[in-house]
Amino acid sequence: MHRPGLIVLLFALWAMGCCLPQPTLHFEADAVVANGNGHLMVRPKGGEPLLGEIKSVSGQVQFIPRFPFLAGQIYEAVFTDSTGERISIEHTFAIRAPAPRVSAAYPSGDALPANHLKFYLHFTEPMQRGKIFHHFQLIHLATGKLIAEPFRETELWSADGKRLTLWLHPGRQKTGVNLNLDLGPVLEPRQQYALEIAQNWNSEAGVPLKNSFRKTFTTTEADRVQPNPDAWKITPPKANTRAPLIVRFPRPLDRALLHTMLTVLDARDQLLVGKIEVSRNESQWRFTPAQPWATGDYRLKVDWELEDLAGNNLERLFEVNLDNPTEPALARPRYLEFKTK
């Protein structure tokens, strides 16, 4: 026997179910929102559920994480409504950070001694650290071959993460030591090379370099002569001006050390405050004082640690002949006097 009333009731319930709004789920800038009533869970994909606050507001369930969502991280949200229906979505928050660039590379010149030691690489953004050396390669341009194991794989970063000191391996650049004998020097005289940085290196924000980077250079003979301040040319400024003191070197010196190892003292040996500029491929140093020069005597203090591109400093050469050692010089600064008129 048919029961029309039961059939009508079942049809009505079916129709109501068909017409019920389907649960929806979406990510917002600082929350995850589901329409309907039920249970909402949010987690990094494959990870543990995040800690946060659950709110029910106007027929919606909202999850607000205790800590902000991370750019570049894949998150998964799962919502189970009151009928047991389950939906899930994944979302990655876009990284809103500029693409990093190599803003400068020093030495800036394209001729380096064959026993050159280090490069200073400047970036526009802090870069990711740890296992960075697979992003670098040194190529011998005449053969097109990579130089094997050219770098000292120790990361030396500035405090802001924007400057890397990249060393060519000293054990290969110094003649007579084991690595030099076993593998040979990194660089040979009168050859052309290219230092390359791959574009897939990311900033700390997770954004890759905007462009790959390449610095080409030619090698000269090895430099085994100490810097000699007596050979420098000083151009004194005029008194009662803020014109720069200019110092020119016969050959390039270490750029970073030129910002710390040269200082200007007045007649009372008081340190002058001012701005340092290094130019002409690191063969010229300029000091502009914060206050005008007075008329009188000044001294340029040169600390003995100042190096050239091959690591030779005022006290000793980078390479010391252990079979014929010499008496070490006294480690002390040098002073160059000048007058303003």
Secondary structure, DSSP 8 states (H G I E B T S, - for coil): ---HHHHHHHHHHHHHHHHS----EEE-SS-EEEESSEEEEEEETTS----EEEEEETTEEEEEESS---TT-EEEEEEEETTS-EEEEEEE----S----EEEEES-SSEEETT--EEEEEESS-B--SS-GGGEEEEETTTTEE-SS-B-----B-TTS-EEEEEB-HHHHSTTSHHHHHH--S--TT-EEEEEE-TT-BBTTS-B-SS-EEEEEEEES-------GGG-EEE---TTS---EEEE-SS-B-HHHHTTSEEEE-TT--B--EEEEEETTTTEEEEEESS---SEEEEEEE-TT-BBTTS-BSS--SS--TTS---------EEEEEEE-
